[in-house]
Structures are given as C-alpha cells and as structure tokens.
C-alpha cells in the first residue's frame, strides 16, 4: 500500500468524531451555558484529534524538521509516524500492538464504561429524587467527568497532538468548575445527606482499600449508621476481621 494515502480520510474523521460527540451528548446533556461550553470544548478536542489522525497531520507537519533530523528513517507520510510516543520512545514493532497503545484502549474503553454505568445510577437517583451513591458514585462523586478524562488521556497516549495536549488541561479545569457548581446545587436540594456523602467520598480519585470499599458499600445501601468510620472500625473488631 502506498503510504502517501495514509491521510485525507475525511469520512473517517466525520464518522469517528460523530460517534464520540453523540455519545458525550447522550450521557451528559448540557443544561447551562457553562455545560454547553464544556461540551463544545470536548467536541473540539475530538474533532482536532481525528482530523490529525485521519485527515491532515498538523502536528507532524509542524514538527517535521525536528523529527527528520532526530529520526532520519522516519516516513512522515505513513500513519505510523503519527504515533509519536512510539517514535519518541524508540519502540519497535507495530505501534498498534505495543503496550502503550493497548493501555490507551483500556483507558478509553474504561472511560466509556464508567460514563454509561454512572449515567444509569444517576438516572435512577433523579427518578427517585435521591442522592446518587451507588455504583461508581460509591467511589467518586463525579464518575462521568472522570470517564471523560480517561478517554482524553487514552487518546493522548494513542495519538498526541499539539492542539489536544493544549486543550486537555483546559478541559480538566472546566470539569472541575462544573463539578463544584453541581455540588452547590445538590447541597441546596439535599442538604445533610449529600454533605455526609461528600465528607467520605473523594471527588475524582478513588481511595482504594478494604475499609474504603465497606464505606462505599454501606453508603450505597443508604445505611446512615454505617457512615461513620469509627462505627466501621468497631464493626470490623466485632467481626474479627
């Protein structure tokens, strides 16, 4: 196959972009102007990513002089050249099957699963007008934003571009601001139950460990008496665990 045809695949740009944009809209529908801005920024991230992956490799073009001088054997017109981490780290073999690329798929798929599973819990909580505490919400307060972050990190490991590398911290900042605003709204609606949930549940990075898992379990069951960590310690002592 002639590597000169590795790019210019605009139908793939459109199809892949639409898949992720429609997914993001379906499971995290914007409600406010700030929501729309974050959705627009994520959409721009996705479009920029797939445009360089299949349409026009802007990053490769801008770095071409440095890449050719540093890696004389590189074929800038090949699709493999777009896997910059593979090139920069001096990895061999097919870039689609190295450990870094496989790990990127784990992050992307994991992010998709996290978003969909969190949506189901949140949907039930909205119907019953209760605080979402089960499933992924037993581990972090904002699993959907964590899911979007995992997807972006996965793509940055798979196909880094100058534009998406610059956009990533901006999107993270937007998600943090959105999370804080949403928490203020939930506090107004639910008050003390959400305050207790927030006190023992991290916002974005889960606390791993056996005791933490018990807290998450009892909280998801709505057993208020088990929320206090001292009570859990006493329970462990009684059980001899």
C-alpha positions as YAML, in Angstrom:
chain: A
units: angstrom
residues:
- id: 1
  name: UNK
  ca: [0.00, 0.00, 0.00]
- id: 2
  name: UNK
  ca: [1.29, 3.46, -0.86]
- id: 3
  name: UNK
  ca: [1.85, 5.29, 2.43]
- id: 4
  name: UNK
  ca: [1.15, 8.61, 0.72]
- id: 5
  name: UNK
  ca: [-2.54, 7.77, 1.12]
- id: 6
  name: UNK
  ca: [-2.31, 7.40, 4.91]
- id: 7
  name: UNK
  ca: [-4.21, 10.67, 5.42]
- id: 8
  name: UNK
  ca: [-7.03, 12.55, 3.73]
- id: 9
  name: UNK
  ca: [-9.56, 10.03, 5.03]
- id: 10
  name: UNK
  ca: [-12.21, 12.63, 5.82]
- id: 11
  name: UNK
  ca: [-15.16, 10.21, 6.04]
- id: 12
  name: UNK
  ca: [-13.32, 8.51, 8.93]
- id: 13
  name: UNK
  ca: [-12.78, 11.90, 10.56]
- id: 14
  name: UNK
  ca: [-16.51, 12.63, 10.40]
- id: 15
  name: UNK
  ca: [-17.70, 9.17, 11.47]
- id: 16
  name: UNK
  ca: [-15.35, 8.82, 14.45]
- id: 17
  name: UNK
  ca: [-15.97, 12.39, 15.59]
- id: 18
  name: UNK
  ca: [-19.74, 11.92, 15.46]
- id: 19
  name: UNK
  ca: [-19.58, 8.67, 17.43]
- id: 20
  name: UNK
  ca: [-17.84, 10.28, 20.40]
- id: 21
  name: UNK
  ca: [-19.69, 13.60, 20.22]
- id: 22
  name: UNK
  ca: [-23.10, 11.91, 20.10]
- id: 23
  name: UNK
  ca: [-22.03, 9.63, 22.94]
- id: 24
  name: UNK
  ca: [-20.96, 12.60, 25.05]
- id: 25
  name: UNK
  ca: [-24.20, 14.44, 24.35]
- id: 26
  name: UNK
  ca: [-26.35, 11.39, 25.09]
- id: 27
  name: UNK
  ca: [-24.87, 10.66, 28.51]
- id: 28
  name: UNK
  ca: [-24.06, 14.18, 29.69]
- id: 29
  name: UNK
  ca: [-26.60, 16.53, 28.14]
- id: 30
  name: UNK
  ca: [-25.74, 20.22, 28.57]
- id: 31
  name: UNK
  ca: [-28.19, 22.24, 30.65]
- id: 32
  name: UNK
  ca: [-26.49, 25.60, 31.10]
- id: 33
  name: UNK
  ca: [-24.22, 27.88, 29.11]
- id: 34
  name: UNK
  ca: [-21.24, 26.50, 31.03]
- id: 35
  name: UNK
  ca: [-22.33, 22.94, 30.22]
- id: 36
  name: UNK
  ca: [-22.50, 23.84, 26.54]
- id: 37
  name: UNK
  ca: [-19.03, 25.38, 26.69]
- id: 38
  name: UNK
  ca: [-17.54, 22.23, 28.20]
- id: 39
  name: UNK
  ca: [-19.40, 20.06, 25.69]
- id: 40
  name: UNK
  ca: [-18.16, 22.29, 22.87]
- id: 41
  name: UNK
  ca: [-14.59, 22.07, 24.17]
- id: 42
  name: UNK
  ca: [-14.77, 18.26, 24.38]
- id: 43
  name: UNK
  ca: [-16.23, 18.15, 20.87]
- id: 44
  name: UNK
  ca: [-13.40, 20.37, 19.61]
- id: 45
  name: UNK
  ca: [-10.89, 18.04, 21.29]
- id: 46
  name: UNK
  ca: [-12.41, 15.05, 19.49]
- id: 47
  name: UNK
  ca: [-12.59, 16.78, 16.10]
- id: 48
  name: UNK
  ca: [-9.00, 18.03, 16.39]
- id: 49
  name: UNK
  ca: [-7.85, 14.55, 17.35]
- id: 50
  name: UNK
  ca: [-9.47, 12.67, 14.48]
- id: 51
  name: UNK
  ca: [-8.65, 15.42, 11.99]
- id: 52
  name: UNK
  ca: [-4.96, 14.84, 12.67]
- id: 53
  name: UNK
  ca: [-5.36, 11.08, 12.95]
- id: 54
  name: UNK
  ca: [-7.07, 10.61, 9.59]
- id: 55
  name: UNK
  ca: [-7.31, 13.98, 7.84]
- id: 56
  name: UNK
  ca: [-4.25, 16.22, 7.98]
- id: 57
  name: UNK
  ca: [-1.34, 15.59, 10.41]
- id: 58
  name: UNK
  ca: [-0.75, 19.17, 11.53]
- id: 59
  name: UNK
  ca: [1.49, 18.20, 14.45]
- id: 60
  name: UNK
  ca: [3.69, 16.02, 12.22]
- id: 61
  name: UNK
  ca: [3.88, 18.87, 9.71]
- id: 62
  name: UNK
  ca: [4.92, 21.43, 12.35]
- id: 63
  name: UNK
  ca: [7.49, 19.07, 13.88]
- id: 64
  name: UNK
  ca: [8.69, 17.60, 10.59]
- id: 65
  name: UNK
  ca: [12.06, 19.37, 10.58]
- id: 66
  name: UNK
  ca: [12.91, 18.24, 14.09]
- id: 67
  name: UNK
  ca: [11.59, 14.72, 13.54]
- id: 68
  name: UNK
  ca: [13.58, 14.18, 10.34]
- id: 69
  name: UNK
  ca: [16.79, 15.46, 11.94]
- id: 70
  name: UNK
  ca: [16.29, 13.31, 15.04]
- id: 71
  name: UNK
  ca: [14.87, 10.22, 13.30]
- id: 72
  name: UNK
  ca: [16.27, 10.11, 9.73]
- id: 73
  name: UNK
  ca: [14.47, 6.86, 8.91]
- id: 74
  name: UNK
  ca: [11.01, 8.18, 9.75]
- id: 75
  name: UNK
  ca: [8.39, 8.22, 6.99]
- id: 76
  name: UNK
  ca: [6.34, 11.31, 7.76]
- id: 77
  name: UNK
  ca: [3.63, 10.30, 5.29]
- id: 78
  name: UNK
  ca: [3.00, 6.97, 6.98]
- id: 79
  name: UNK
  ca: [0.26, 6.57, 9.53]
- id: 80
  name: UNK
  ca: [2.74, 5.02, 11.96]
- id: 81
  name: UNK
  ca: [4.56, 8.36, 12.25]
- id: 82
  name: UNK
  ca: [1.50, 9.80, 13.97]
- id: 83
  name: UNK
  ca: [2.08, 7.51, 16.94]
- id: 84
  name: UNK
  ca: [4.54, 9.99, 18.38]
- id: 85
  name: UNK
  ca: [5.14, 8.22, 21.69]
- id: 86
  name: UNK
  ca: [6.10, 5.10, 19.74]
- id: 87
  name: UNK
  ca: [8.61, 7.17, 17.77]
- id: 88
  name: UNK
  ca: [9.94, 9.27, 20.65]
- id: 89
  name: UNK
  ca: [10.39, 6.28, 22.96]
- id: 90
  name: UNK
  ca: [12.16, 4.28, 20.26]
- id: 91
  name: UNK
  ca: [9.70, 1.40, 20.40]
- id: 92
  name: UNK
  ca: [9.83, -1.33, 17.78]
- id: 93
  name: UNK
  ca: [7.21, -3.43, 16.08]
- id: 94
  name: UNK
  ca: [3.69, -2.46, 15.10]
- id: 95
  name: UNK
  ca: [2.67, 0.70, 17.03]
- id: 96
  name: UNK
  ca: [-0.92, -0.54, 17.15]
- id: 97
  name: UNK
  ca: [0.06, -3.50, 19.33]
- id: 98
  name: UNK
  ca: [2.65, -2.13, 21.74]
- id: 99
  name: UNK
  ca: [1.86, -1.96, 25.45]
- id: 100
  name: UNK
  ca: [1.29, 1.81, 25.42]
- id: 101
  name: UNK
  ca: [-1.28, 1.58, 22.65]
- id: 102
  name: UNK
  ca: [-3.09, -1.30, 24.33]
- id: 103
  name: UNK
  ca: [-3.14, 0.62, 27.62]
- id: 104
  name: UNK
  ca: [-4.66, 3.60, 25.79]
- id: 105
  name: UNK
  ca: [-7.54, 1.39, 24.67]
- id: 106
  name: UNK
  ca: [-8.01, 0.19, 28.25]
- id: 107
  name: UNK
  ca: [-8.37, 3.81, 29.38]
- id: 108
  name: UNK
  ca: [-10.74, 4.73, 26.54]
- id: 109
  name: UNK
  ca: [-13.00, 1.70, 26.99]
- id: 110
  name: UNK
  ca: [-12.83, 2.09, 30.76]
- id: 111
  name: UNK
  ca: [-13.91, 5.70, 30.43]
- id: 112
  name: UNK
  ca: [-16.84, 4.75, 28.21]
- id: 113
  name: UNK
  ca: [-17.97, 2.05, 30.65]
- id: 114
  name: UNK
  ca: [-17.62, 4.41, 33.61]
- id: 115
  name: UNK
  ca: [-19.73, 7.09, 31.93]
- id: 116
  name: UNK
  ca: [-22.52, 4.70, 30.94]
- id: 117
  name: UNK
  ca: [-22.66, 2.93, 34.31]
- id: 118
  name: UNK
  ca: [-22.68, 6.25, 36.17]
- id: 119
  name: UNK
  ca: [-25.49, 7.50, 33.94]
- id: 120
  name: UNK
  ca: [-27.68, 4.55, 34.95]
- id: 121
  name: UNK
  ca: [-27.19, 5.25, 38.66]
- id: 122
  name: UNK
  ca: [-27.75, 8.97, 38.20]
- id: 123
  name: UNK
  ca: [-30.90, 8.38, 36.16]
- id: 124
  name: UNK
  ca: [-32.43, 6.23, 38.91]
- id: 125
  name: UNK
  ca: [-31.48, 8.79, 41.54]
- id: 126
  name: UNK
  ca: [-33.18, 11.53, 39.56]
- id: 127
  name: UNK
  ca: [-36.37, 9.48, 39.26]
- id: 128
  name: UNK
  ca: [-36.48, 8.78, 43.00]
- id: 129
  name: UNK
  ca: [-35.18, 12.26, 43.89]
- id: 130
  name: UNK
  ca: [-32.33, 10.86, 45.99]
- id: 131
  name: UNK
  ca: [-28.57, 11.34, 46.04]
- id: 132
  name: UNK
  ca: [-26.69, 9.10, 43.60]
- id: 133
  name: UNK
  ca: [-24.47, 6.98, 45.86]
- id: 134
  name: UNK
  ca: [-24.32, 3.52, 44.31]
- id: 135
  name: UNK
  ca: [-22.17, 2.03, 41.58]
- id: 136
  name: UNK
  ca: [-19.34, 4.35, 40.50]
- id: 137
  name: UNK
  ca: [-20.72, 7.06, 42.81]
- id: 138
  name: UNK
  ca: [-19.73, 4.89, 45.76]
- id: 139
  name: UNK
  ca: [-16.10, 5.54, 44.84]
- id: 140
  name: UNK
  ca: [-16.04, 9.09, 43.45]
- id: 141
  name: UNK
  ca: [-18.55, 11.92, 43.42]
- id: 142
  name: UNK
  ca: [-18.09, 12.75, 39.73]
- id: 143
  name: UNK
  ca: [-17.52, 9.49, 37.83]
- id: 144
  name: UNK
  ca: [-18.73, 10.86, 34.50]
- id: 145
  name: UNK
  ca: [-16.11, 13.60, 34.46]
- id: 146
  name: UNK
  ca: [-13.52, 11.02, 35.44]
- id: 147
  name: UNK
  ca: [-14.69, 8.93, 32.50]
- id: 148
  name: UNK
  ca: [-14.26, 11.80, 30.05]
- id: 149
  name: UNK
  ca: [-10.78, 12.46, 31.47]
- id: 150
  name: UNK
  ca: [-9.83, 8.79, 30.99]
- id: 151
  name: UNK
  ca: [-10.99, 8.92, 27.37]
- id: 152
  name: UNK
  ca: [-8.89, 12.00, 26.69]
- id: 153
  name: UNK
  ca: [-5.81, 10.57, 28.42]
- id: 154
  name: UNK
  ca: [-6.23, 7.38, 26.40]
- id: 155
  name: UNK
  ca: [-6.30, 9.31, 23.14]
- id: 156
  name: UNK
  ca: [-3.31, 11.41, 24.19]
- id: 157
  name: UNK
  ca: [-1.34, 8.22, 24.78]
- id: 158
  name: UNK
  ca: [-2.53, 6.80, 21.49]
- id: 159
  name: UNK
  ca: [-2.22, 9.83, 19.21]
- id: 160
  name: UNK
  ca: [-0.83, 13.00, 20.85]
- id: 161
  name: UNK
  ca: [-1.20, 16.29, 19.00]
- id: 162
  name: UNK
  ca: [-0.15, 19.80, 19.90]
- id: 163
  name: UNK
  ca: [-3.75, 21.03, 19.92]
- id: 164
  name: UNK
  ca: [-5.16, 18.26, 22.10]
- id: 165
  name: UNK
  ca: [-2.22, 18.48, 24.52]
- id: 166
  name: UNK
  ca: [-3.00, 22.17, 24.98]
- id: 167
  name: UNK
  ca: [-6.75, 21.56, 25.28]
- id: 168
  name: UNK
  ca: [-6.51, 18.77, 27.85]
- id: 169
  name: UNK
  ca: [-5.70, 20.91, 30.94]
- id: 170
  name: UNK
  ca: [-8.32, 23.45, 29.85]
- id: 171
  name: UNK
  ca: [-10.98, 20.74, 29.74]
- id: 172
  name: UNK
  ca: [-9.92, 19.37, 33.11]
- id: 173
  name: UNK
  ca: [-10.27, 22.85, 34.61]
- id: 174
  name: UNK
  ca: [-13.73, 23.19, 33.08]
- id: 175
  name: UNK
  ca: [-14.83, 19.84, 34.53]
- id: 176
  name: UNK
  ca: [-13.60, 20.83, 37.99]
- id: 177
  name: UNK
  ca: [-15.56, 24.09, 37.82]
- id: 178
  name: UNK
  ca: [-18.67, 22.26, 36.60]
- id: 179
  name: UNK
  ca: [-18.34, 19.72, 39.40]
- id: 180
  name: UNK
  ca: [-18.15, 22.45, 42.02]
- id: 181
  name: UNK
  ca: [-21.19, 24.21, 40.61]
- id: 182
  name: UNK
  ca: [-23.17, 20.97, 40.52]
- id: 183
  name: UNK
  ca: [-22.24, 20.21, 44.12]
- id: 184
  name: UNK
  ca: [-23.54, 23.59, 45.26]
- id: 185
  name: UNK
  ca: [-26.84, 22.85, 43.53]
- id: 186
  name: UNK
  ca: [-27.10, 19.37, 45.05]
- id: 187
  name: UNK
  ca: [-26.30, 20.73, 48.52]
- id: 188
  name: UNK
  ca: [-29.20, 23.15, 48.22]
- id: 189
  name: UNK
  ca: [-31.54, 20.33, 47.17]
- id: 190
  name: UNK
  ca: [-30.47, 17.51, 49.52]
- id: 191
  name: UNK
  ca: [-28.57, 19.20, 52.35]
- id: 192
  name: UNK
  ca: [-27.24, 16.93, 55.11]
- id: 193
  name: UNK
  ca: [-27.44, 13.57, 53.27]
- id: 194
  name: UNK
  ca: [-25.24, 14.91, 50.49]
- id: 195
  name: UNK
  ca: [-22.91, 16.64, 52.98]
- id: 196
  name: UNK
  ca: [-22.27, 13.30, 54.70]
- id: 197
  name: UNK
  ca: [-21.76, 11.57, 51.36]
- id: 198
  name: UNK
  ca: [-19.32, 14.25, 50.26]
- id: 199
  name: UNK
  ca: [-17.41, 14.01, 53.55]
- id: 200
  name: UNK
  ca: [-16.42, 10.40, 52.92]
- id: 201
  name: UNK
  ca: [-16.29, 10.23, 49.11]
- id: 202
  name: UNK
  ca: [-13.49, 11.82, 47.06]
- id: 203
  name: UNK
  ca: [-14.38, 13.99, 44.09]
- id: 204
  name: UNK
  ca: [-12.30, 12.40, 41.34]
- id: 205
  name: UNK
  ca: [-9.65, 9.96, 42.60]
- id: 206
  name: UNK
  ca: [-10.99, 6.93, 44.50]
- id: 207
  name: UNK
  ca: [-9.49, 5.82, 47.78]
- id: 208
  name: UNK
  ca: [-8.66, 2.19, 47.39]
- id: 209
  name: UNK
  ca: [-8.62, -0.27, 50.24]
- id: 210
  name: UNK
  ca: [-10.84, -2.71, 52.08]
- id: 211
  name: UNK
  ca: [-12.19, -0.27, 54.62]
- id: 212
  name: UNK
  ca: [-12.92, 2.24, 51.89]
- id: 213
  name: UNK
  ca: [-14.86, -0.39, 50.00]
- id: 214
  name: UNK
  ca: [-17.00, -1.08, 53.07]
- id: 215
  name: UNK
  ca: [-17.78, 2.60, 53.46]
- id: 216
  name: UNK
  ca: [-18.82, 2.73, 49.81]
- id: 217
  name: UNK
  ca: [-21.00, -0.35, 50.22]
- id: 218
  name: UNK
  ca: [-22.86, 0.80, 53.32]
- id: 219
  name: UNK
  ca: [-23.31, 4.25, 51.86]
- id: 220
  name: UNK
  ca: [-24.76, 2.85, 48.64]
- id: 221
  name: UNK
  ca: [-27.22, 0.85, 50.77]
- id: 222
  name: UNK
  ca: [-28.38, 4.04, 52.47]
- id: 223
  name: UNK
  ca: [-27.49, 2.76, 55.96]
- id: 224
  name: UNK
  ca: [-26.78, 6.03, 57.77]
- id: 225
  name: UNK
  ca: [-25.49, 4.35, 60.93]
- id: 226
  name: UNK
  ca: [-22.64, 2.84, 58.93]
- id: 227
  name: UNK
  ca: [-21.37, 6.11, 57.52]
- id: 228
  name: UNK
  ca: [-19.15, 6.89, 60.50]
- id: 229
  name: UNK
  ca: [-15.68, 5.37, 60.07]
- id: 230
  name: UNK
  ca: [-15.46, 4.65, 63.82]
- id: 231
  name: UNK
  ca: [-18.58, 2.56, 63.57]
- id: 232
  name: UNK
  ca: [-16.97, 0.61, 60.75]
- id: 233
  name: UNK
  ca: [-13.84, 0.08, 62.83]
- id: 234
  name: UNK
  ca: [-15.96, -1.25, 65.68]
- id: 235
  name: UNK
  ca: [-17.83, -3.50, 63.24]
- id: 236
  name: UNK
  ca: [-14.53, -4.89, 62.00]
- id: 237
  name: UNK
  ca: [-13.43, -5.64, 65.56]
- id: 238
  name: UNK
  ca: [-16.67, -7.43, 66.36]
- id: 239
  name: UNK
  ca: [-16.41, -9.49, 63.20]
- id: 240
  name: UNK
  ca: [-12.77, -10.31, 63.95]
- id: 241
  name: UNK
  ca: [-11.71, -9.10, 60.51]
...
